[in-house]
Amino acid sequence: MKFLLLTLITHFDRDKSPAQRLREVVDSAVLGEELGFDGFAVGERHERPFLSSSPPVVLSHIAARTSRIRLWTGVTTLSLLDPVRAFEDYSTLDNLCGGRLELIVGKGNGTAQAKLFHVTVEDQWERQRESYELFRRLWREPTVTWEGRFRPSLTDAETWPRPLQQPITVWHGSATSRASVELAARYGDPLFSANVTNPIEPYAELIDFYRERWAFHGHDPAAIRIGAGSAGFYVARTSQEALDVYRPIWQARIDQFRKVGVEPVFPTIEDAVERSSALIGSPQQIIDKVHRYHERFGHELTHLSADTEGLTEKQQRASLELFAGEVAPVLRQLKGR
């Protein structure tokens, strides 16, 4: 199994400038490389409290500060983007980082999408499918003739620079809808399950559906690749220490849900540790939980939060170091299936 640090670049601390927060993200990626994590992902959001509206720019700076860690998006919202411009940005980044780039694509979410991009609930999936299909061709073909609904047509169009990787690995992010799962299976692409909001079963059912559609489209079952997220992350020497430190962080999250009228699925930290994908506890607890999820998902990649999320920088670093030193070496023996 491999491990990916992921940030949506939330910005809650108003005493900290956006410039300081963005530099923190770059420093987190550098630390991730030092500790041996396999990848660092930057999400894409276009509203408060996120500073992640331009992942390729952030990842380009990370590329200049690192040399080994793979650079990911998590996710690239192709439903919002012109696929030609998205190709140009990410092909440029692919060259700059020496072919370390991988993408997770998805439709995105948030109320700002309709206001900023005029993408609606009614057309977002069709936009996602169309944008991905064109993006995929642009990456593979030096000239493209194409016609669709949501952008001007192309006739013998050339796009530059040509990418370093041919092809690039594109994962499809999946939370609740079968549409992204079907798109991934149709093209023989890997699937990344969000695995954050609910207990294991809804995500497992989507992964089962992915396997069914993968076989329907005639792909080799041995070539399936699956990743999965986690709903929180803090590892400490003992389970009680982990609970004591993370409890106020979890409670703040619960309070925020209720403030906007959403009843949380896991109302207590104990419930989250027991039933959610949150990796909170001692090293052995984390190992046991990932094993349990792996038995159901068969995944080869897990993402962890790259952000402090209320932890001090010292606590966050200690947690990452403990994970890298005592948890990851055990879990790396797990294989995707």
SVG drawing of the C-alpha trace seen along z (x, -y; Angstrom):
<svg xmlns="http://www.w3.org/2000/svg" viewBox="-31 -39 46 49">
<polyline fill="none" stroke="black" stroke-width="0.4" points="0.0,0.0 1.1,-3.6 0.2,-6.8 -0.8,-10.1 -1.0,-13.4 -3.8,-15.6 -4.8,-19.2 -7.7,-21.4 -5.8,-24.4 -8.4,-25.5 -7.8,-29.0 -9.5,-29.6 -6.8,-31.5 -7.4,-35.1 -4.2,-36.2 -2.3,-34.2 -2.1,-35.7 -3.0,-33.6 0.7,-33.8 1.7,-32.3 -0.9,-29.5 0.2,-28.6 3.9,-28.5 2.8,-26.1 1.3,-23.8 4.6,-23.7 6.5,-23.1 4.2,-20.2 4.9,-18.6 8.7,-19.0 8.2,-17.3 6.1,-14.5 9.0,-13.8 11.5,-13.7 9.3,-11.2 8.9,-8.9 5.3,-9.5 4.5,-8.5 2.5,-11.5 1.2,-14.9 -2.2,-16.0 -3.8,-19.5 -7.5,-19.6 -9.5,-22.2 -12.2,-24.4 -13.5,-27.8 -15.0,-29.3 -14.3,-30.1 -12.6,-28.9 -10.3,-27.3 -7.2,-28.7 -7.0,-25.8 -8.5,-27.4 -5.3,-26.8 -3.7,-23.4 -1.2,-23.4 0.3,-26.6 0.7,-25.3 2.0,-21.9 4.5,-23.7 6.1,-25.4 6.1,-22.1 7.8,-20.5 10.6,-23.1 11.1,-22.2 11.0,-18.4 12.6,-15.7 11.0,-12.3 7.5,-12.6 4.7,-12.2 2.4,-15.2 -1.3,-14.7 -4.5,-16.6 -7.4,-15.7 -9.5,-16.4 -9.2,-18.3 -12.8,-19.6 -12.9,-19.0 -16.6,-19.8 -15.7,-23.4 -12.6,-23.7 -11.9,-24.2 -10.3,-20.8 -7.8,-22.5 -6.6,-24.9 -6.5,-22.1 -4.4,-20.0 -2.0,-22.9 -1.6,-23.6 -1.0,-20.0 1.1,-19.0 3.4,-21.9 3.5,-20.8 4.2,-17.2 7.3,-18.4 8.4,-20.7 8.1,-17.9 9.9,-15.3 6.8,-13.1 5.8,-12.9 2.2,-14.0 -1.0,-12.0 -4.5,-13.3 -7.7,-12.5 -10.6,-14.0 -14.1,-14.7 -17.1,-17.0 -16.4,-19.0 -18.9,-20.4 -19.8,-23.6 -22.3,-26.4 -19.8,-28.7 -19.7,-26.4 -23.0,-27.7 -22.2,-31.3 -18.6,-31.4 -18.8,-28.8 -22.6,-28.5 -22.3,-24.7 -25.5,-23.3 -26.6,-20.1 -28.5,-19.3 -25.5,-19.5 -22.4,-18.8 -22.1,-15.1 -22.4,-15.6 -19.8,-18.3 -17.6,-16.1 -17.9,-13.2 -17.4,-15.5 -14.4,-17.3 -12.7,-14.1 -13.1,-12.5 -11.5,-15.5 -8.8,-15.9 -7.9,-12.2 -7.6,-12.6 -5.5,-15.7 -3.0,-14.0 -2.6,-11.0 -3.0,-12.6 -0.8,-15.3 -3.7,-16.7 -7.4,-16.4 -10.6,-17.0 -13.6,-17.1 -17.1,-18.5 -19.1,-18.7 -21.8,-20.7 -19.9,-22.8 -16.9,-24.3 -16.0,-25.3 -15.2,-22.5 -11.6,-21.6 -10.3,-20.9 -6.8,-19.4 -5.9,-21.2 -2.4,-21.0 -1.7,-21.5 1.6,-22.3 3.7,-21.4 3.3,-17.7 3.4,-15.9 6.4,-14.0 4.3,-11.0 2.4,-9.0 -0.1,-8.4 -0.6,-9.9 -2.5,-8.0 -5.9,-9.6 -7.9,-8.4 -11.6,-9.1 -12.8,-10.5 -16.0,-8.8 -18.2,-9.9 -21.8,-8.9 -22.6,-8.7 -22.3,-5.8 -21.6,-8.2 -17.9,-8.7 -17.6,-5.0 -19.0,-4.1 -16.7,-6.6 -13.6,-5.1 -14.7,-1.6 -15.4,-2.4 -12.0,-3.7 -10.1,-1.2 -9.0,-4.0 -8.4,-3.6 -11.0,-4.7 -10.4,-6.7 -13.2,-6.4 -13.8,-9.5 -14.6,-7.3 -15.1,-10.2 -18.7,-11.0 -20.4,-7.6 -19.6,-4.2 -17.8,-1.7 -20.8,0.0 -21.9,-2.7 -18.4,-3.1 -17.9,0.6 -21.0,0.9 -19.7,-1.6 -16.4,0.3 -18.3,3.5 -20.2,1.7 -16.9,0.5 -15.6,4.1 -18.8,5.2 -18.6,2.5 -14.9,3.1 -15.6,6.7 -18.5,5.6 -16.2,3.4 -13.8,6.2 -10.8,5.1 -8.4,7.5 -9.5,7.9 -5.9,8.0 -5.4,4.4 -8.0,2.9 -6.5,0.1 -8.4,-1.4 -7.6,-4.2 -9.5,-5.4 -9.6,-8.4 -9.8,-8.9 -12.1,-11.1 -9.4,-12.3 -5.9,-11.5 -3.9,-11.6 -1.7,-8.8 -0.2,-8.9 1.6,-6.4 -1.6,-5.4 -5.2,-5.4 -6.2,-7.5 -3.7,-10.2 -5.0,-10.2 -8.6,-10.6 -7.8,-13.3 -5.9,-15.4 -8.3,-14.9 -11.6,-15.2 -11.9,-19.0 -11.0,-19.0 -13.8,-16.4 -16.3,-18.3 -15.5,-21.6 -16.3,-19.7 -19.6,-18.4 -20.6,-21.9 -19.9,-23.3 -22.1,-20.6 -25.0,-21.4 -24.5,-25.1 -25.4,-24.7 -28.2,-22.3 -26.5,-19.0 -26.7,-16.2 -23.4,-14.4 -23.2,-10.7 -20.7,-10.1 -21.7,-12.4 -18.8,-11.5 -15.1,-10.8 -15.6,-7.3 -18.2,-6.6 -15.9,-8.0 -13.1,-5.8 -15.3,-2.8 -17.4,-3.2 -15.8,-5.8 -12.6,-5.8 -10.9,-8.3 -7.4,-7.1 -7.2,-8.2 -5.5,-6.1 -2.3,-4.2 -0.1,-2.7 -1.7,0.7 -5.2,-0.7 -4.4,-2.4 -2.9,0.7 -5.9,2.8 -8.4,0.3 -6.6,0.0 -6.5,3.8 -10.2,4.0 -11.0,1.5 -8.5,3.2 -10.3,6.5 -13.5,4.9 -12.0,2.5 -8.9,4.2 -7.3,0.8 -3.6,0.0 -3.6,-3.7 -4.8,-5.7 -4.8,-9.4 -4.2,-11.2 -4.7,-14.8 -1.7,-17.0 -3.2,-19.8 -3.0,-20.4 -6.9,-20.7 -6.5,-22.1 -3.4,-20.2 -0.3,-22.2 2.5,-22.0 4.5,-20.0 1.6,-17.5 1.0,-17.2 4.7,-16.5 5.0,-14.0 1.9,-12.2 3.3,-12.0 6.7,-10.8 5.0,-8.1 2.9,-7.0 5.9,-6.9 8.1,-5.1 5.8,-2.5 2.5,-2.3 3.5,-2.6 6.2,0.1 3.6,2.7 0.8,1.5 3.1,1.3 2.9,5.1 -0.7,4.9 -1.4,5.3 -4.2,4.0 -6.6,6.6"/>
</svg>
